[in-house]
Amino acid sequence: MNKAYISAFNSAFKNATKLIKNPSRISRLIIEAGKKLSSGKSSLNNIKNELFTLTRLIKHWSKGNYKNVSTKTIISVVATVLYFVNPLDVIPDFLPVFGFTDDATILFYVLSKISNEIEEFKIWEKGLKEER
């Protein structure tokens, strides 16, 4: 990952550290991410499912339903979603084709670092759905 991405993600990580302490801001972030993900932009198709998973993790964690995740991981997840919703990140989202390249790079970098915890969450979530 290049220096610009690292710098931008570190800024999002710093903001996420503060944001996780504020449930109303977490709720707004989830809503904002959902709107952007539902916008129908075809350039997002390859990352939508992963981002929806991250927003569900944030939602369950913030409501106290799911706590089997480290603080560093939840901050990384929130930072990734914050980065995604920011339209003026390293490569502005309004640029055709390339606008979401940096979002995907950050997303897949973070997912590679936290893949075990994401898989545990998916297993937990599947069990939750089966209970219903």
C-alpha positions as CSV (number, residue, x, y, z in Angstrom):
1,M,0.0,0.0,0.0
2,N,1.4,3.4,-0.9
3,K,2.2,6.2,1.5
4,A,-0.9,8.3,0.6
5,Y,-3.2,5.4,1.4
6,I,-1.4,4.7,4.7
7,S,-1.6,8.4,5.7
8,A,-5.3,8.6,4.8
9,F,-6.1,5.4,6.6
10,N,-4.2,6.5,9.7
11,S,-6.3,9.6,9.7
12,A,-9.5,7.6,9.5
13,F,-8.2,5.2,12.2
14,K,-7.6,8.2,14.5
15,N,-11.1,9.4,13.9
16,A,-12.6,5.9,14.4
17,T,-10.9,5.7,17.8
18,K,-13.0,8.6,18.9
19,L,-16.1,7.7,17.0
20,I,-16.5,4.2,18.6
21,K,-17.3,5.9,21.9
22,N,-20.3,7.7,20.4
23,P,-23.3,5.4,19.6
24,S,-25.3,8.1,17.7
25,R,-22.3,8.8,15.4
26,I,-21.9,5.1,14.8
27,S,-25.5,4.9,13.8
28,R,-25.1,7.8,11.4
29,L,-22.0,6.1,9.9
30,I,-24.0,2.9,9.3
31,I,-26.8,4.8,7.7
32,E,-24.4,6.9,5.5
33,A,-22.5,3.7,4.4
34,G,-25.8,2.0,3.6
35,K,-26.9,4.9,1.4
36,K,-23.7,4.9,-0.5
37,L,-23.7,1.1,-0.9
38,S,-27.3,1.2,-2.1
39,S,-26.6,4.0,-4.6
40,G,-26.4,1.5,-7.4
41,K,-22.9,2.5,-8.7
42,S,-21.6,-0.5,-10.7
43,S,-18.0,0.4,-9.8
44,L,-18.9,-0.7,-6.2
45,N,-20.2,-4.2,-7.0
46,N,-17.0,-6.0,-6.2
47,I,-16.7,-4.5,-2.7
48,K,-20.4,-4.1,-1.7
49,N,-20.7,-7.5,0.1
50,E,-17.6,-7.0,2.1
51,L,-18.6,-3.5,3.2
52,F,-22.1,-4.7,4.1
53,T,-20.5,-7.3,6.3
54,L,-18.4,-4.6,8.0
55,T,-21.4,-2.4,8.6
56,R,-23.3,-5.3,10.1
57,L,-20.3,-6.0,12.4
58,I,-20.3,-2.4,13.5
59,K,-24.0,-2.5,14.1
60,H,-24.0,-5.7,16.2
61,W,-20.9,-4.6,18.1
62,S,-22.3,-1.1,18.9
63,K,-25.6,-2.6,20.2
64,G,-23.7,-5.0,22.4
65,N,-24.9,-8.1,20.5
66,Y,-21.4,-9.2,19.3
67,K,-18.3,-8.6,21.4
68,N,-16.0,-11.3,20.1
69,V,-13.8,-8.8,18.3
70,S,-10.7,-6.9,19.5
71,T,-10.8,-3.1,20.0
72,K,-8.1,-2.7,17.3
73,T,-10.3,-4.7,14.9
74,I,-13.4,-2.7,15.5
75,I,-11.5,0.5,15.1
76,S,-10.0,-0.8,11.9
77,V,-13.5,-1.7,10.6
78,V,-14.9,1.7,11.5
79,A,-11.9,3.4,9.9
80,T,-12.5,1.4,6.7
81,V,-16.1,2.4,6.6
82,L,-15.2,6.0,7.4
83,Y,-12.7,6.0,4.6
84,F,-15.3,4.5,2.2
85,V,-18.0,7.2,3.0
86,N,-15.5,10.0,2.5
87,P,-16.0,11.1,-1.1
88,L,-12.7,13.1,-1.1
89,D,-10.2,10.5,-0.1
90,V,-6.9,9.7,-1.9
91,I,-8.8,9.2,-5.2
92,P,-12.0,11.2,-5.2
93,D,-15.1,9.0,-5.7
94,F,-16.5,11.1,-8.4
95,L,-13.7,10.1,-10.8
96,P,-15.1,7.5,-13.2
97,V,-13.6,4.0,-12.9
98,F,-10.8,5.0,-10.6
99,G,-12.8,6.7,-7.9
100,F,-13.3,3.6,-5.7
101,T,-9.8,2.0,-6.4
102,D,-8.4,3.4,-3.2
103,D,-11.5,2.3,-1.2
104,A,-11.1,-1.2,-2.5
105,T,-7.4,-1.2,-1.7
106,I,-8.0,-0.1,1.9
107,L,-10.9,-2.5,2.3
108,F,-8.9,-5.6,1.1
109,Y,-5.8,-4.6,3.1
110,V,-7.8,-4.4,6.3
111,L,-9.7,-7.6,5.5
112,S,-6.4,-9.4,5.0
113,K,-5.3,-8.3,8.5
114,I,-8.6,-9.2,10.3
115,S,-9.8,-12.1,8.2
116,N,-10.0,-14.5,11.2
117,E,-12.2,-12.2,13.2
118,I,-14.4,-11.4,10.2
119,E,-14.9,-15.2,9.6
120,E,-15.8,-15.7,13.3
121,F,-18.4,-12.9,13.0
122,K,-19.9,-14.5,9.8
123,I,-20.2,-17.8,11.7
124,W,-21.9,-16.1,14.6
125,E,-24.2,-14.1,12.3
126,K,-25.1,-17.3,10.4
127,G,-26.0,-18.9,13.8
128,L,-28.1,-15.9,14.7
129,K,-30.1,-16.2,11.4
130,E,-30.6,-19.9,12.0
131,E,-32.1,-19.2,15.5
132,R,-34.9,-17.1,13.9
